Every structure is written in C-alpha cells, then in structure tokens.
C-alpha cells in the first residue's frame, strides 16, 4: 500500500468521490460539527484560524469512504479529517510523496502525523509565513 498521491487520471477517489455530492455533504457536516466543538476553524499545519473556504480536509483514513452501485458513501470519522490551508495541505503531501519511509512503510495516519510535525517545524522556523 502506498501513501503517495495517485494521478487524477483514472483515480475514482479524486475524480469521483472528491467531486460527489456525498463528499460535499460530509465536508459541510465536518465544518458545522467542528465549529460547535471548537468555536472556530484552525489549520492544523500553521495553527492559524481560517474561514471554511480557505481550508481543505486531509483524510487520515478512508475507512468511511465506500463506493457502492448506488454511488459514494461518505461516513469518515470526524477525527479522520484534518483542516489545512491549501499550501499546508500541499506541503504535507509533498513530504509524504518524497519520503520513501512515509510513502510506503507507514500507515496513512502515521505518515500524515509525521509529515504534519515537519510542516509545523517549517512554519515555526519561518515565523508562520507561507499559508
């Protein structure tokens, strides 16, 4: 199993699920629930508050995502989705994609957690710039 991103072409997760009404409904529910839990939305990469339009959600697990004959089923656990600014999200994926250990020999959750620590260190050394 690889944690590397797959190209969009032929990738039903990226071209199907992430553009499906089921994902948009799940995403909306995540933001609504997170606002009730924390009172705001914060990027886990740079720790800056953000508007929901400024954030993407990173999957730590795909356990709640299923494709059936009826369409997509979206029931990811709340804690399996991390809010990130697009630049922080891209950096997290680049770190995973370029590191053989993270890309191939860790679970997605372990790879994401390790990559997030690197993203946070980069922001700390830059003084939070770059998001």
C-alpha atoms as one frame of an Amber mdcrd trajectory, in Angstrom:
protein
   0.000   0.000   0.000   1.276   3.414  -0.897   0.537   6.724   0.794   1.650
   8.609  -2.335  -0.933  10.582  -4.233  -2.089   8.938  -7.402  -2.551  10.899
 -10.621  -6.073  12.224 -11.201  -6.459  10.290 -14.430  -8.248   7.045 -13.663
  -8.363   7.830  -9.938 -12.030   7.413  -8.999 -11.391   8.748  -5.498 -10.111
  12.092  -6.781 -12.288  12.416  -9.888 -15.384  10.754  -8.414 -15.571  10.951
  -4.657 -13.999  14.387  -4.112 -16.444  15.877  -6.631 -19.507  13.977  -5.372
 -22.497  15.432  -3.522 -21.792  12.898  -0.763 -18.324  14.349  -0.118 -19.609
  17.930  -0.164 -22.333  16.996   2.337 -19.782  15.207   4.559 -17.401  18.160
   4.291 -20.182  20.601   5.246 -21.108  18.407   8.213 -17.456  18.284   9.341
 -17.183  22.098   9.319 -20.512  22.508  11.107 -19.512  19.963  13.797 -16.027
  21.465  14.206 -17.470  24.921  14.741 -19.653  23.536  17.549 -16.676  21.691
  19.084 -14.012  24.406  18.868 -15.856  27.616  18.046 -13.559  28.290  15.079
 -11.681  26.625  12.256  -7.908  26.338  12.523  -5.348  24.937  10.090  -3.516
  22.057  11.783  -0.408  22.880   9.743   0.193  26.518  10.634  -2.250  26.867
  13.548  -3.879  29.951  12.008  -7.632  30.439  12.165  -9.342  30.478   8.819
 -12.622  30.776   7.030 -14.002  27.424   5.847 -13.482  28.493   2.225  -9.757
  28.776   2.993  -9.422  25.197   4.242  -9.243  21.740   2.699  -9.729  18.482
   4.581  -6.988  15.853   4.628  -8.008  12.209   5.114  -6.151  10.239   7.793
  -8.197   7.189   6.911 -10.521   6.177   4.121 -12.428   3.720   6.328 -15.686
   5.659   5.995 -15.467   6.043   2.206 -17.180   3.351   0.171 -18.222   3.116
  -3.451 -21.425   1.198  -3.996 -23.650   0.629  -7.007 -25.852   3.443  -5.700
 -22.892   5.858  -5.526 -20.465   7.026  -2.888 -20.949   6.517   0.820 -19.283
   9.205   2.969 -19.028   8.484   6.660 -15.480   9.388   7.676 -14.953   9.772
  11.411 -14.670  13.422  12.430 -11.132  12.915  13.772 -10.053  11.276  10.489
 -10.280  14.638   8.706  -7.746  17.425   9.263  -8.329  21.044   8.161  -5.400
  22.552   6.256  -4.762  25.637   4.157  -4.128  24.526   0.556  -0.401  25.404
   0.852  -0.066  23.438   4.106  -2.000  20.527   2.580   0.229  20.501  -0.498
   3.372  20.627   1.657   2.114  17.730   3.786   1.506  15.633   0.649   4.881
  16.555  -0.878   6.641  15.442   2.304   4.815  12.094   2.217   5.307  11.659
  -1.540   9.057  12.315  -1.407   9.955  10.267   1.663  10.142   6.521   0.890
   9.502   5.559   4.502   6.398   7.716   4.787   5.200   6.829   1.305   5.491
   3.055   1.637   6.210   1.768   5.118   3.788   3.562   7.394   0.037   3.686
   7.717  -1.592   6.772   6.241  -2.261   8.046   9.765   1.388   7.548  10.818
   2.702   9.122   7.613   0.356  12.099   7.959   1.223  12.627  11.629   4.963
  12.563  10.915   4.579  14.866   7.909   2.449  17.262   9.981   5.253  17.565
  12.547   7.607  18.568   9.713   5.077  21.094   8.349   4.724  22.651  11.804
   8.511  22.875  12.250   8.815  24.591   8.872   6.186  27.140   9.889   7.883
  27.698  13.251  11.244  28.431  11.596   9.600  30.757   9.054   7.517  32.560
  11.655   4.244  31.241  10.232   4.733  32.631   6.719   3.690  30.790   3.608
  -0.016  29.979   4.071
